[in-house]
Amino acid sequence: MKNIVNLLILSSIFLASCEKTIDLYPQSNITTENFYKNATDVQTALNGCYNALRTPLLDEWKLTEMRSDNTIMYSSASKSAPNRELSDLDLFIPSTSHAAIYDYWIANYYNIRNINNILNSLNVNYDPATGKLNAATTKVEITDAQKKVISSEAAFIRAYHYFNLVRLYGGVMLIHEPIDPFEATKINRATTDEMYKLIIADLTYSIENGSTLKYASIPTANLGKANAWSAKALLAKVYLTLNRKTDAIPLLNDIIANSGYGLVSTYADVFSITNEMNKEVMFAIRYKAGGIGQGSPFPNLFAPELSGVAVINGDGSNFNAPCAELNSAYNALDNRNAVSIGVYGKALNNLYAKKMISQVSLKGDAENDWIVIRYADVLLMLAEAQGNTPASLALMNQTRARAGLPALTATTVTTTAIFEKELAAERRLEFVFENMRWFDLLRYNNTMPSLNAVAIMKANFSAMWTIHYSKYPTPPSLATIQSYVTDNKLLLPIPQREIDNNTKLVIPQNPGY
């Protein structure tokens, strides 16, 4: 039974106001510290923050998978506004007022605000001067052990939000404590260095104070929640992003040696709704079917359009459709292909994202959890951190063996460039539709000289031109579409509403917008 608590009190205290900017702090929130009396109150608030992780996911696939070489906006001939907005993201031409770009931004900041309230109530505060979280005595009736676990999970969630924001938008507003509306208008964009300083501080604190129970000993109700192991995995990814590979290695080795997590035997079992929270899942955003408002919408969103009940009850929208170039990247022996990509109908590009789909009784009410961190990622991150070595090939061969692929050897992987190409290909097919590919491309752009995000996307446009992009209403030429992808456009624009609604500061827009 999943331990999911509805927001209830939180929704009235924290989310009663839907203001247009992140900086406006609702009047009802000014005395939120009075709400937290004991450990139960704070745990209820934290459960609400876990639930609130779902809201950014509604748009995250649009800003990650759709912008990568994995998926496309399926209905190329459609002139509807929602489809054209998806197309604009796919083509790297979103406006600064794009709805998904703003909705994702604001959803992250709403939950950051709630996390800040929790940490502040526990008197766990970030000191920018030292780059550390400091814990002091709190008025909340809570044991030291309870305080450590709750605050460690809260710090992890805040780091997770800011890590996603900084990778997608660059430096953003760094808000790490409750603030009033007047003070909020004085906060401009932080530098990326300042962003990562907080992210590392949060994750370091989470590691030091989070649960270190091995997987087999974790209580069922806590499976998938943040702990010291998931914090180490996320911090390792932060270090890889910053090209601090030597800092990532001990964290990843520790997980492999001591966490109790591991690969499950078959790829399909990782995502099966009858095998949820298996030993491969280190952190997940949880859903619960049953008509209680906790189900996942993604199976119906990703199932093929006009398929009736042939794939899923309630039909599908065919959003996040796999591109044919991705499908052709699979080796014929790779069993992940049939698990990940489905084929429906006889249209030219008749593929759909199958991996996230399970049957539903009610439309938009699926059981599927959204896995954020899994053990396979730990293996492949360690291979990336170590570089072209026999040990790295052995790590990659673990996921390849499960996929039914032959082992890589030093005989065939003879150069760093070949190693990086093989690693990128393995990560792409292992984590397809898990919102990782775009973040991987951004990281490779800075850490692997042989891989270039702009060049990869231009090649994808070329491969998909005849089958997809040439079918657009009055399509631009291939050269024009390729010209849309530039280094500047690897970042999203800062939402225009944030810039326009602050009359106290000039908030700089990202170059190219």
SEPARO-559249 format. One record per atom (N, C-alpha, C): residue in one letter; x, y, z. Coordinates in steps of 0.02 Angstrom, whole numbers, plus 50000, padded with zeros to 5 digits. Atoms other than C-alpha are relative to their C-alpha. Layout:
AXYZ/...
END
This chain:
M500424994050000/M500005000050000/M500445006250000/K499584994050004/K500715016549950/K499825004950056/N500104995249946/N500945029350087/N499965006949971/I500094993550031/I500245044449997/I499495003950039/V500454995949960/V499465058350100/V499785006049960/N500264994250036/N498335071350020/N500215006450034/L499764993749973/L498825089350042/L499555002950055/L500464997749950/L497265094350140/L500195006750030/I499834993749966/I497885107250266/I500505003949959/L499494996550038/L499395111150157/L499715003949942/S500274996650059/S498335115450008/S499685006650018/S500304993749980/S497425128750106/S500515004950027/I499504995649971/I498965135450194/I500485002649948/F499464998250046/F500245135150054/F499775002149931/L500164999150070/L499325134949890/L499345003649990/A500644996650005/A497795145649924/A500025005549948/S499954994450048/S498455159349810/S500374997849938/C499675001650063/C498885157049627/C500255006449968/E499734993850025/E499895172749601/E500394999049936/K499685000550065/K500745176449437/K500764999650005/T499285000349994/T502515177149505/T500204995750059/I499765004249945/I503555166049615/I500135004150063/D499794996249942/D504005180449728/D499435002150045/L500544997949956/L502275184549793/L499854994550050/Y500085004849945/Y502065176049961/Y499325001250031/P500694998849979/P500215173850005/P499965002150074/Q500084997649932/Q499635182950162/Q499884994250048/S500155005749957/S499005166350230/S500624996150019/N499395003749986/N500785159850229/N500465003550050/I499524996149959/I501575173350336/I500094996950068/T499945003049935/T501215163750496/T500004992349996/T500005007350007/T501475146150431/T500424996550053/E499605003249949/E502775142950564/E499564998050060/N500445001749945/N501325142650687/N499644993449989/F500345006350016/F500615127350598/F500404994050027/Y499585005749982/Y502085116150643/Y500104999750076/K499955000849927/K501875110250822/K500414994050019/N499685006349981/N502575092750819/N500224996249937/A499735003950056/A503355079250711/A499464998049951/T500555001950044/T501665073850643/T499825005649952/D500154994250043/D501315091350577/D500525000749945/V499474999050049/V502995092450491/V500014994349949/Q500035005750046/Q502855074850418/Q499425000749951/T500574998850045/T501135079250348/T500195005149946/A499784995050049/A501895094550266/A500484997049949/L499525003150046/L503315084250193/L499644995349952/N500385004350045/N502075071450125/N499675004149945/G500284995650050/G501225085950038/G500505002149948/C499474998250047/C502885090749960/C500174994249953/Y499915005850044/Y503115073049895/Y499444999949948/N500564999850048/N501385074249816/N500105005449948/A499934994350046/A501815091049740/A500554998949948/L499515001650052/L503255083149643/L499654998049935/R500355002150060/R501925077149522/R499865005849952/T500214994550043/T501455094349458/T500535001949948/P499514998650053/P503105098449371/P500054994649947/L499955005550048/L503065081249290/L499515000849941/L500494999150053/L501535086549190/L500315003549940/D499674996250055/D502685097849087/D500724997949989/E499285001550006/E504415090449115/E500174996349936/W499865003750061/W504305078248969/W500015004649939/K500004995350056/K503925092948854/K500665003849996/L499394995949998/L505495102148909/L500634995849997/T499415004450001/T506645086948907/T499964995149941/E500045005050054/E506135072048799/E499845003349933/M500214996850063/M505275083048669/M500565004349970/R499454995850025/R506815094148655/R500604995849980/S499445004350017/S507955079248635/S499864996649933/D500095003850061/D508155067248490/D499594993750011/N500415006049985/N506985054548573/N499305000449972/T500714999750016/T505235060948539/T499835006249959/I500244994750043/I504215072348427/I499285001750018/M500714998449998/M502545081248421/M499674996049944/Y500235005150047/Y501565067348335/Y499635003049940/S500444997750054/S500255076748234/S500325005649961/S499624994950038/S501355085648109/S499555004749962/A500444995750041/A499875092248009/A499535004150043/S500484996549957/S498925098748160/S500175007450006/K499924992849991/K498635117448175/K499745002350068/S500274998249935/S497915116748352/S500545003350042/A499524996449958/A498725128348479/A500414995550044/P499595004449957/P499235114448601/P500534996249961/N499515003750040/N500085104548463/N500545004549973/R499494995450025/R500955119648392/R500475002150056/E499564998449943/E501615123848566/E500504994350011/L499545005649995/L502355106348576/L500515000249943/S499554999550057/S503075108648403/S500535005450010/D499524994649988/D503885125048454/D500564997850047/L499485002749956/L504795116148595/L500454995249962/D499635004950038/D505315102148479/D500495003349951/L499604996550050/L505995114748353/L500465005450029/F499574995049967/F506885125848481/F499805007249984/I500244993150013/I505795140948443/I499435001950047/P500554997949956/P504705142948598/P500035007450015/S500024993049980/S504135160348642/S500165000550074/T499864998949929/T504605167948809/T499374999650042/S500645000649965/S502755166748853/S499704993049994/H500245006850010/H502615148148816/H499714997250066/A500365002149939/A501365140448939/A500384994750039/A499665005449964/A502345124648980/A500635002450036/I499384997449971/I503935134349014/I499845003750065/Y500204996549939/Y503015145249141/Y499724995150052/D500335004649954/D501975131149217/D500514995650037/Y499485004149968/Y503515120449250/Y500395004250051/W499644995449956/W504435135249325/W499625001150065/I500394998149941/I503035140149443/I499864994050044/A500135006049960/A502665122149497/A500604998250043/N499395001249960/N504465119849552/N500075004950057/Y499914995049948/Y504485136149646/Y499474999550055/Y500505001149948/Y502845132449736/Y500254994950051/N499785005149953/N503605116749808/N500645002050036/I499414997349966/I505265125249846/I499775004450059/R500264995849945/R504265137749949/R499774995750058/N500245004349946/N503435123750046/N500584996650036/I499405003049969/I505115115250076/I500355005050044/N499684994949960/N505845131550137/N499645000950067/N500384999449938/N504445132750264/N500154994350048/I499855005949958/I504795115150327/I500685000750032/L499324999549974/L506665117750344/L500065005850050/N499984994349954/N506395134750426/N499674998250067/S500335001949937/S505185127350553/S500454995550042/L499535004349964/L506525114550599/L500655003450016/N499404996049988/N507825128350607/N500624996949966/V499465002450042/V508865120450470/V500075005049943/N499954994350046/N509515134950366/N500664999949962/Y499414999750044/Y510715137650223/Y500395006450012/D499554994249992/D512205149150250/D500405000849936/P499644999150063/P512815155850081/P500755001250010/A499304998549988/A514455161450160/A500424993650006/T499635006249990/T514965143850211/T499814994649950/G500235005150046/G513975134250081/G499774993850036/K500225005749961/K513235123150216/K499315001250029/L500624999649962/L511575119250300/L500174999150074/N499875000349929/N511615122650486/N499354998450037/A500595002049961/A510405114350607/A500075002650071/A500014997449932/A509945123050770/A499374997650034/T500575002149960/T508665120450907/T499355002649970/T500654998150027/T506845120750850/T499474999950055/K500565000049953/K505225124550941/K499524994249988/V500435005750017/V504385109850855/V500164994150046/E499915005849958/E504115094850968/E500194994149956/I499755005050045/I505185082350876/I500664997250026/T499365002849978/T506595070350917/T500555001749950/D499434998650044/D508325072850846/D499994995449940/A500005004950054/A508145057050743/A499465001849948/Q500534998150045/Q506485062650669/Q500195006349961/K499814993750032/K507165079950632/K500514998749945/K499485001450050/K508675072850541/K499694996949937/V500295003450058/V507645061450428/V499565004749960/I500464995550036/I506295074250386/I500385005549965/S499634994450030/S507515088450355/S500444997549943/S499585002750054/S508635077150250/S499594998849937/E500435001150058/E507185072350137/E499795006649970/A500194993450025/A506635090450123/A500575003249961/A499424997150035/A508395096050076/A500104996649933/F499935003650064/F508465082449943/F499505002649949/I500524997750048/I506825088249864/I500175006949974/R499814993350023/R507415106249860/R500574999749950/A499445000850047/A509045101149778/A499774997349933/Y500275003050062/Y508095090649651/Y499665005449958/H500344994650037/H507005105549603/H500515004949970/Y499534995050025/Y508445117749588/Y500474997149947/F499575003150050/F509525105349492/F499654999849932/N500384999950063/N508155103649361/N499945007149973/L500084993150023/L507885122449354/L500645002849971/V499384997050024/V509715127149334/V500224996849935/R499815003250063/R509975114349196/R499565002349942/L500454998050054/L508465120249099/L500025007549986/Y500054992850008/Y508505139149129/Y500665003750012/G499404996449978/G510265143149191/G499895002650070/G500084997049935/G510425154049345/G499305002750009/V500684997649985/V508725157349424/V499995003250069/M500064996949935/M508065165549581/M500134994950055/L499805004849948/L508885156949729/L499675002050065/I500394998549940/I507625157049871/I500054994150047/H499865005649956/H508135146450019/H499705000950070/E500334998949936/E507065153450160/E499355003649987/P500624996250010/P505315160550184/P500135007549996/I499904992850009/I505225178450124/I499325003349989/D500624996350011/D503895191950118/D500005003149930/P500054997450069/P503285200149957/P500495005649985/F499544994450013/F504355215749977/F500714997649989/E499325002750007/E505965206050002/E500074996049935/A499975004250059/A505535194549859/A500155004049937/T499894995950060/T505535208749734/T500725002249992/K499304998150003/K507365211849775/K500464994449976/I499605005850017/I507935194549722/I500034999249924/N499905000950072/N508665193349547/N500294993149988/R499725006550017/R509405178649456/R500684998950033/A499355001949972/A510835169749543/A500454997549944/T499555003150048/T512375163649452/T499924992550004/T500035007349997/T512495145349408/T500454997450055/D499565002149946/D513945143949531/D499635000450067/E500384999349938/E512815150449670/E499464994650005/M500515005250001/M511455138249617/M500304993350021/Y499705006549986/Y512605123249622/Y500294999750071/K499764999949931/K513335128749789/K499444997950048/L500565002049959/L511605127149867/L499814992749988/I500185006950016/I511205110949776/I500474995050034/I499505004449969/I512815102949838/I499925000150076/A500104999549928/A512495109450014/A499404995950022/D500615003749983/D510735102250016/D500124992449997/L499895007150009/L511295085249951/L500514997350050/T499515002049949/T512795084550068/T499654999150068/Y500385000549938/Y511625087950214/Y499554993849999/S500435005850007/S510425074650150/S500384993550009/I499575006049992/I511835061950141/I500194999150073/E499765000449931/E512435066050316/E499454998250049/N500555000949952/N510705065050396/N499474995149977/G500515004550026/G509695053450285/G500104992850021/S499975007149983/S509315035150312/S500524996449958/T499505004150034/T510715023150269/T499824992650001/L500225006950001/L509675007350283/L500104997149930/K499955003450064/K510034994750147/K499304998649973/Y500655000750032/Y508654991750022/Y499554994950034/A500415005449971/A508054975450101/A499725001850068/S500214998249932/S507864983950271/S499555006150001/I500414993950002/I506884999350213/I499274998250011/P500715001349991/P505094999450280/P499615001349935/T500384999450062/T503814997350141/T499755007049987/A500284993250007/A503065014450174/A500535005049978/N499474995350018/N504765022650144/N500354998549935/L499695001750064/L505235014049982/L499875005449949/G500064994850050/G505565026649846/G500095007050025/K499884993449972/K505775041149966/K500745001549999/A499304998049999/A507375051049975/A500354997150061/N499585002349945/N508755043550081/N500735001749983/A499304998350012/A510645044750094/A500254997249933/W499775003150063/W510865033049944/W499765003949939/S500254996150057/S509745042849826/S500335006849998/A499644993649998/A510595058849885/A500704999349971/K499345001150028/K512285051449842/K499974999349924/A500075000850072/A511665046449670/A499875006749966/L500154993550031/L510955063749635/L500605004650004/L499404995949994/L512515072349701/L500534997849949/A499535002450051/A513565061249588/A499825002849931/K500214997250064/K512535067249440/K500155007449997/V499814993049996/V512805085149496/V500745000849985/Y499284999650012/Y514675082149500/Y500184998349928/L499875001550071/L514645074149327/L499825006049957/T500214994150037/T513695089349263/T500515005550004/L499494994949990/L515045100549334/L500694997649978/N499375003050023/N516395089249259/N500484998850057/R499615001949941/R516985084549433/R499954992550009/K500105007250003/K517095066149391/K500324996450059/T499665003449944/T518335061549527/T499605000650065/D500424999249940/D517115068249658/D499404995249997/A500585004550007/A515715057249588/A500184992850015/I499815007149997/I516695040949591/I499904996850069/P500095003349935/P516745037449781/P499264999450020/L500715000349985/L514885041349798/L499684994049965/L500295005350039/L514425029149661/L500264993250022/N499725006349975/N515605015649723/N499684998050067/D500325001449935/D514835017149896/D499304997149990/I500675002750014/I513085014349826/I500044992849977/I499945006750027/I513634999149729/I500214994950053/A499725004649950/A514574991549876/A499544999050060/N500305000149934/N513434995550021/N499245001350003/S500704997849996/S511665001149975/S499494994349999/G500495005450007/G510844984449937/G499555000649939/Y500384999350063/Y510074991349777/Y500364996049946/G499695003750054/G510394981949616/G499544999749940/L500415001050060/L509764977649442/L499494994450013/V500475005650002/V508174967349427/V500164995949938/S499775004750051/S508294952549311/S499795001849929/T500234998350067/T507264958949164/T499815007349997/Y500124992950010/Y507044976349094/Y499265001750012/A500714998649991/A505144975249090/A499805000250073/D500175000249929/D505094971149276/D500165006450037/V499844993649968/V505864988049318/V499375004350004/F500564995450008/F504264996749262/F499324996850013/S500635003549991/S502934983649298/S499645002650062/I500394997649943/I501524989749411/I499904994550051/T500035005449951/T501564972649495/T500674999050035/N499335000749971/N503394975149542/N500265006850021/E499804993149982/E503404993149604/E500475000150059/M499504998849947/M504784999449717/M500464994050008/N499525005450000/N505904985049667/N500705002650017/K499344998249975/K507744984949714/K500395004649954/E499664995450046/E508224995249561/E499785007250011/V500304993349994/V507125010149609/V500265003450063/M499704996449944/M508075022449718/M499615006350020/F500434994349984/F506905037449707/F499475000449946/A500554999850048/A505195038549627/A499465004950023/I500594995849987/I503715050349615/I499404995249994/R500475005549995/R502275039249668/R499295002049980/Y500704999250020/Y500525037149598/Y499604994150026/K500435005349976/K499045026849656/K499345000349962/A500635000450036/A497585021449546/A499444998450050/G500565001849958/G495835018549613/G499485005450008/G500514994849997/G494835034349581/G500045004550061/I499924995949940/I495565043649730/I500395006449985/G499654993950019/G496385057649631/G500754999650004/Q499295000849992/Q498125050349648/Q500324996249941/G499755004050055/G498305041149481/G500425003949951/S499564996950050/S499555044449342/S499615001449935/P500334998450063/P498945053349184/P500394997749939/F499555000950058/F500415047949075/F499814994349954/P500195005250049/P499795031349004/P499495002449948/N500484997450049/N498295040148924/N500305005549958/L499684994750039/L499355054948871/L500464997149946/F499495002750045/F500655043748787/F499734994549954/A500285005250043/A499535030148714/A499805002949932/P500144997450067/P499145031448527/P499305003249994/E500624996350011/E497805043748473/E499534995949956/L500535003450039/L496155036748407/L500084992450000/S499925007249994/S496595019348466/S499434996950040/G500575002649962/G494985017748566/G500224996650063/V499785003949941/V495245004048695/V500514994749980/A499545005250024/A496474994048590/A500654999950040/V499384999649961/V497965000148693/V499855001450074/I500174998249932/I497185007948848/I499295002750002/N500674997349992/N495445011848912/N500025007749999/G500034992850002/G494965029748873/G500395003249944/D499634997450057/D496035031448717/D500645003650022/G499394996549985/G497665040948706/G500065006549961/S499874993650034/S498375057648649/S500624999749956/N499395000950040/N499995051148572/N500515005650010/F499494995149984/F501015064648657/F500664996350013/N499345002949986/N502885061648676/N500144994049956/A499945005650046/A502905050548523/A500724998749981/P499325001650020/P504535041348486/P500125001749927/C499844998650070/C505405046848328/C500304993649969/A499785006050035/A505835033848197/A500764999150005/E499285000449994/E507685038048212/E500204996650066/L499885003549937/L507635032548395/L499864992649992/N500195007150008/N506755016348349/N500534996249961/S499495003350041/S508085012548219/S500674999450036/A499365000349963/A509475015048349/A500084993550038/Y499965006249963/Y509054998648433/Y500314994449958/N499755006250030/N510064983048391/N499424995049998/A500555004950006/A508924968848333/A499964995450061/L500005004449942/L509434959048489/L499765003550064/D500144996049939/D508984973048611/D499274999150021/N500695001249978/N507454967448710/N499675006150030/R500294993949974/R507204985148776/R499545003449948/N500394996850053/N506464990248608/N499264998350007/A500695002249995/A504874979948626/A499675002450064/V500274997549937/V504664985648807/V499865007549995/S500024992749999/S504925004148769/S499545003049947/I500354996950057/I504125007348599/I499474995349972/G500555003850030/G502445001548536/G499865002549929/V500194998450069/V501785001448357/V499254999349994/Y500725000350009/Y499985005648317/Y499805003249934/G500244997250063/G499155008048149/G500514999649945/K499585000550060/K499925010347978/K500265006849977/A499744993450018/A500385028747979/A500764999749993/L499295000050015/L502125033547924/L500424999850064/N499654999949936/N502685037248102/N499504997750053/N500545002949960/N501555025548202/N500244997150066/L499695002449939/L502575023648361/L499725003750061/Y500224996749938/Y502085027248541/Y500434997650059/A499585001449941/A502965027448711/A499654994850043/K500345005749969/K502445010348775/K500234998850072/K499705001949936/K503585009048928/K499615002650060/M500354996849944/M502525020649035/M499274998050004/I500715001450006/I500855012548994/I499804993650036/S500335005849972/S499795000849099/S499255001149992/Q500734999450009/Q497934997149087/Q499695003950057/V500354995949949/V496745008849180/V499264998350000/S500735000549996/S494965007649241/S499685006749984/L500224993250013/L494765026549233/L500545003749961/K499524996150040/K495575038049106/K500405004650046/G499574995649962/G497065047249180/G500104997750072/D499965002549932/D497095036149334/D500404993550002/A499575006050005/A498555024149312/A500414999050063/E499615001949942/E499605015149441/E500745001849994/N499284999550013/N501305018649361/N500345005550039/D499564995049969/D502575027249472/D500465003049947/W499504997050045/W503795039149388/W500684999450034/I499345001249970/I505555033049424/I500475005649981/V499534994450010/V506805047149446/V500724997750002/I499315002649993/I508375037949503/I499964992450007/R499975007249992/R508745019549478/R500724997649995/Y499335002749992/Y510225008349504/Y500384999649934/A499665000250065/A510605006449318/A500355006749985/D499704993450009/D510955025149317/D500655000550039/V499395000049960/V512225022749455/V500574996549963/L499495003750037/L513155009649352/L500285004049942/L499774996550060/L513215020149195/L500315006850017/M499664993949979/M513665036049289/M500714998550021/L499325001849980/L515155027149365/L500434998649939/A499635001150062/A515675021349192/A500205006649968/E499864993450028/E515555039349132/E500545003550040/A499514996649957/A516555045749281/A500694997049992/Q499355003450006/Q517945032849259/Q500305000749931/G499744999550068/G518095034949071/G500144993349969/N499895006050040/N518715022248946/N500504995350034/T499605005049965/T519345008249058/T499644993349996/P500345006649998/P518994989449067/P499464999850054/A500504999949947/A518064992649230/A499365003549977/S500584996450025/S516915005049143/S499614995749950/L500345004550048/L516544992749002/L499624994550038/A500345005149960/A516104979749134/A499355002650029/L500614996949973/L514854991749211/L499475000649945/M500474999350056/M514054995349042/M499734993249978/N500215006750021/N513994976849004/N499474997050045/Q500535002449957/Q512854973949153/Q499315001749972/T500654998250029/T511424983649074/T499934997149930/R500035002950067/R511874977348901/R499824992550004/A500165007149994/A511804959248959/A499264999050015/R500725000549986/R510064961949031/R499595001449937/A500354998250062/A509564969548864/A500094994849945/G499895005250050/G510194954148771/G500545001749950/L499484997750047/L511674963048690/L500674996850017/P499325002749987/P513444956448670/P500425005050040/A499574995849958/A514784963048786/A500465004449957/L499494995650030/L515874977748739/L500684997850025/T499325001949980/T517734974148741/T500495005349978/A499474995350019/A519344983848730/A500224999149928/T499825001350070/T519594975948559/T499605004549953/T500424995850043/T518144985848486/T499955007250024/V500024993249972/V518105000848604/V500725002250008/T499284998850002/T519835006848557/T500195007250014/T499844992949989/T519695025748582/T499505003050049/T500464996449956/T518925038048702/T499375002149963/A500594997950039/A517775044348564/A499514994249991/I500445005850008/I517105026748533/I499664998350066/F500285001349934/F516865024048719/F499435004950015/E500514995049985/E515895040348737/E499384998949957/K500565001450045/K514805036048587/K499604994050025/E500345005949975/E514415018848657/E499635001450066/L500314998349937/L514055025748830/L499365004149989/A500584995850014/A512885039148762/A499434995949970/A500515004250031/A511975026248656/A499674995450052/E500275004449949/E511785014448804/E499545003750047/R500424996149956/R511095028048916/R499355002049964/R500604998050037/R509895033848780/R499474994450000/L500475005550007/L509105016648757/L499794997150068/E500185002449933/E509145011748941/E499495004550034/F500424995349964/F508275027549002/F499515003849956/V500454996650046/V507185032048854/V499335001450033/F500644997449974/F505615042048902/F500025001350075/E499964998749928/E506255044249081/E500245007250014/N499824992949993/N506635062849052/N500755001050015/M499284999549988/M508515059749056/M500405002249939/R499594999150060/R509085061148875/R500225007349991/W499824993150011/W509025080148863/W500535002450050/F499504998249949/F509955082449027/F500674996749984/D499375003350020/D511235069748966/D500355003849944/L499704996350056/L511495079348804/L500325006550024/L499724993849974/L511765095448900/L500664998650037/R499395001749963/R513035086849012/R500564998049953/Y499495002150048/Y513955078548868/Y500305006149965/N499774994050035/N514075095548785/N500585003450036/N499484996849960/N515195101148927/N500544995150022/T499535004749970/T516065085048978/T500284994849952/M499765004950048/M516295074048824/M500125003549933/P499844996150060/P517185083048682/P499744997049935/S500215003350063/S516655070148552/S499255000549988/L500734999550007/L514795073448584/L499805007350006/N500214993150001/N513965089848542/N499245000249991/A500735000150000/A512135093148581/A499705003149937/V500264996650059/V511865105248437/V500074995549939/A499885004450057/A512635093248310/A499544993950003/I500445005849993/I511625078548379/I499295001849980/M500694998150017/M509995088048363/M499935001749926/K500034998650072/K510385094148187/K499984993549961/A500015006550034/A510745076148136/A499324996750008/N500675002949989/N509085070748212/N499485003349955/F500454996550046/F508155084148114/F500084997549929/S499865002450068/S508985078047956/S499704993049991/A500265006850005/A508515059847992/A499234999949999/M500735000049995/M506705064648029/M499665004849951/W500284995050044/W506475077747893/W499464997249954/T500475002750049/T505625067147761/T499384997050033/I500555003649969/I504555056847879/I499565004450043/H500384996149951/H503995070747994/H499985007549985/Y500004992750002/Y504545088847979/Y499785002849932/S500234997650065/S504215090447793/S499244999749993/K500735000650002/K502385086247832/K499665005750037/Y500304994449965/Y502135102047933/Y499635004649951/P500324995050043/P500935115247865/P500525005349980/T499504995450027/T502035126347753/T500674999150037/P499395001449961/P503625118247823/P500595004349977/P499364996950019/P505245127947829/P500474994749974/S499525004750027/S506715120047743/S500384996550056/L499595003549951/L507825107547832/L500555004550026/A499474995449978/A509215120447836/A499745005150050/T500294995049954/T508055132847920/T499864996850068/I500145003449937/I507495120248051/I500654998750038/Q499365001249967/Q509295115648086/Q500305006450029/S499724993649975/S509725133948107/S499685002250065/Y500324998249937/Y508505135148252/Y500394997550060/V499635003049944/V509665124448359/V500675003550006/T499384996549987/T511045135148431/T500214998850073/D499775000749931/D512085135048589/D499565004050048/N500444995949957/N510995149048659/N499344996550014/K500665003049993/K509405139048630/K500024993450039/L499985005849956/L510035124648736/L499675001450067/L500374997949941/L509315134548882/L499315002449978/L500664997250011/L507475138848893/L500005007450020/P500054993049977/P506945157048912/P499735000450071/I500334998449937/I506545164349080/I499295002049984/P500694998250016/P504635165449082/P499895007650000/Q500094992850008/Q504135182749022/Q499595003050057/R500404997549945/R502865184449162/R500425001750061/E499564998549944/E504265183949289/E500365006649989/I499654993850017/I505165197949199/I499535006050004/D500474994450004/D503625208649171/D499695001950067/N500364998749938/N502855206949344/N500435003050055/N499574997049949/N504365213049441/N500175007149978/T499894992950016/T504355232049438/T500595002950038/K499444997649959/K505825233349559/K500684998449969/L499375002350028/L507165224149460/L499934998949926/V499975002150069/V507685221549282/V500304992950000/I499785007050001/I507785202649265/I500264998449930/P499725001250066/P508945198049121/P499724993549969/Q500235005850038/Q508275186148987/Q500614996149975/N499465003950029/N509345171948922/N500155002349929/P499824997950068/P510295176248762/P499634995949948/G500335003450055/G509405171948601/G499255000450002/Y500734999549994/Y507645175848663/Y499795007350002/
END
